[in-house]
Amino acid sequence: MSSKVGPGAREAVFAQLSDAGRAQQVAQRLADGIALGVLAPGERLPSEPELARRFGVAVITVREGLGILRDAGLVQTRRGRDGGSFVAVDEDAEHNGLLTTRLRALSQVEIDDMGVYFTAIIGAAAERSADRAAPLDAPRLSAWLEDAGFDDPASARTTQSGFFLELAVLSQSPRLVREQIRLQADLGPVLLLGLASADLRQDALAQNRRIVRAIAEGRPARARDAAATLVGLLTARVLVAKAALEKGTGRDEPLSA
């Protein structure tokens, strides 16, 4: 099974590590890829030698990093001809209430601040993308967006996460790419909860298209504005859900309406 993300997002996940030789960094980078949906449940990871080559570390370091992920239940290893390391499949992921629990732990001020920080990073990425993208980048991004799908909550979260990463890659800023990966792995699951709503999925898709048009037209300010509007919509829905939980009216999946 492969995830519906663009090549830029996958290249960002598998980019060489800045401080080679640390198994924890290998584990963190792959864990971020799993959290972002770049690496899909059931997907077979590259071989240990291939991971070592991509990350710029020793094979033994990769092996130790995969061990960390196995202990955390994020990766499974199978032996034999069709063996290898695979992203673990959690059949109860949509119903275990972990995200609702995390939402309860966040204050409304923290959620609002999350939106502000996310806007700053992805807004900068969108702005730089419109300023620096090559002529074929916008058509490629548009075709990928339309093909990836926004029809249901799971595909919408994967697509939106991948789209954010593609913007970071198009910005041609390694620092923005690294920060976007870190930010999405940390805050993305909560921020994208609202995509359970069909109305919000349509609004989000419309803003994504606005960003792509701004990139195609070379309009940095317009791209930043569309990115800010998008994150604002996502944050507002999370704040509504948080308020419902505080009043005791929220259900196990507070953003599904």
N, C-alpha and C positions, 0 to 999 in steps of 0.2 A: 504494500500500500504506500503511495507517495502523497505528499502534501501539495496542495494547490498554492504554491508560492512561487514568486519569480526567481530567476537565477541570481539576482543581486542579493536577495535575502539569504540564500543558501551560501553564497560566497562569503557574506559577512560572518555567518556562523562558523565557517570552516577556515577563516583567515588565520594566518600565523599568529601565535601568541607573542605578546610583547616581552614576556619574561619566560623564556623556554626552560623546561626542566622541572616544572611543578605539576604534579598530577592533579592537584586541586583546581588549577586553572583549566585543565582539560575537562574535568568533570563539570565545572561551572559553565563553560562555554556550551557543552552539549546539553546541560540542564536548561540553560537559557533557550536553546533551540527547541527543546521539547515544550517548555512553557509558552513559547511564542507561537507554537503550531507549525514552525518551519520543519521540524522533524515529527512526522505523524505517528500515532499509535500503530504498532505493528511494522513500522518501517525498518528495514535492515540498514544498519549503519555501515559506512565504509570499513574495510578490513583494518586491523591494527597497523600494519605497515603503511597503508594509505592515509590513515588518520595521523600517524607520526609524520609523514611527509607534509601533509597539509598544515599541521600545527607547528612544524619545525621543532619537534621534540623526539626523544628516543622512544622506541617501541615499548620499552619497559614502563616509561612514564604514561603512555597511553593505556597500557594494561592496568596500571594502578588507578588511573582515572576512571576507567570502566568499572573497576571493582567498587569504587566509591558509589557510582551510580547504581550498581546492582544492590549494594547494601541499602540504598535509599528506595529501592523498588522502582526505579525509573527505567532500568534496562534489564533485559533478560538475555542470557547466553545459551545458545543451543550448539550441540556437537553434531558431527557428521557432515555429509556432503552438502546439505542445505543449511549448515549451521552458520554461526556468526553471532553478532550482538544486535538485538532488536529493541526498539522502543517498546516499553511495556504497555499493554492494553488494560485499561481500567474500565470494566464494563459498567461500574456504578458511578463514573465520573460526573454524570449529569444530575445525579440524585443524592450525592453524599452530603450536601449542605455546607461544604467547606468554604465556598465563596460567601455564602450568607453569613457564616460565622465570622469571616474576616471583615465583612461589611459592618457587622455589629461592633467590632473592635475599633473601627475608625470613627472619629468625630466628624461632624459636618465641616468644621474648620479644616481638618486634615484632608477631607475629600476635595474641598474647594482649592486648597493649596496644591493638591495632586494635579488638578486640572490646569492651574496656572503654570506649574513646572512643565507639564506635558506640552502645553501650548507653546511655551518658550522654545523647547527643543524641536518639536515637529514643525513649528512655524518657521524657525530658522532653516530647517532642512528644505521645506517647500520653497522658501524664498530663494535660497541658493540654487536649488534645482532649476527654477525658472530662469535664473541668471546664467547657469553653466551647462545645462543639458545640451547634448548633441541633437541635431535635427531629427534623428530617428528614435530618440528616447521616448518622446511623448506618444507617438503612435504605438510603439511597443508596449508602453505602460497601459495605454488605453485598451489595446487588444487583450492584454493579460487581465485587466480589471473586468472586462465584460465576460471573459471566458471563465474566470475563477468562481463567480457565483455569489449571490447575496440572498438566496431564496429561503434559507432556514438559519436558525441561530448559530449552529455549529459552523457551517460554511461561511457565514458572515463574519464571525469572530476570526476565523483563519484568514479570510481574505483581507479584512481590515488590518490585522496584525501584519500580514505580508506587505500590504500597501504602504504602511508606515515605514517599514524597513526599506522598501524600494525607494521611497523618497530620500531617506538618509543616505543610501548608496548613491543616488543621482546627485546629491549635494557635493560629492567629491571631497568630503571632509571626513577623514578617518576618526577624528574626535567625535563628530556628531554621530557617526555610525556606532561607535562603541557606547556612547551615552544612550542612544536610542535603544540598543539591544538591552542594556542594563535597566533602563526605565521601563521598557515593555515587559521584561521578565518580572519586574518587581510590582508594577502598577497595572499593567495591561489587563490581567484577568479581571480585576475589579472594574476598570474603566469600560471594558467592552461588555459588561453584564447586560447593559441596556439593549444590546442588539437582539435580545429575545423578543423585543417588540417589532412587529412587522412595519409599523409606521416609522420607527426610528431607523430601521434598516433602509427604507426608501430614502429617508432624509440623508443618511450617511452616504449612501451611494451617490446621491445628487451632489453632495459636497466633494466627494472624491473626483467626480467628473469635472467639477469646477476647477479643482486643483490641476487636473491633467490639461484642461483647456488653457489655464494660465501659463503652464509650463510650455505648451505648444506655441503660445503667443508671445512668450518671453516677457511676462508681466509678474515680476517678483512680488510686488505689494499685493496684487490680487491673489496670488498663490498663498501667501501668508495669511491673508484675511479668510480665505476659504478653509484653511487648516485650523485657524482659531475658531471659526464658526462650528466646524465639525467637532472639535474637542469640547467646545461649550455645550453642544447638544448632548454628547455622551455624558459629560459631568453632571448636567442638570438632571438627567434621568437617574443617575446614581444617587444624587441628593434627594430626589423624590422617594426612592426606595428606602434610603436611610431614615427619612422622616416617618415613613410608614412602619418601619421596624420599631422605632422609638415609641410610636403610639400603640404598638401591639397589634397593628392591623396587617403587618406584612406576613406573607406565607413563606414556605420553604424556598420558593423560587419567586422572589418579590418583583422581578422585572419581566415576568413572562407575559404580562397583560399587554 
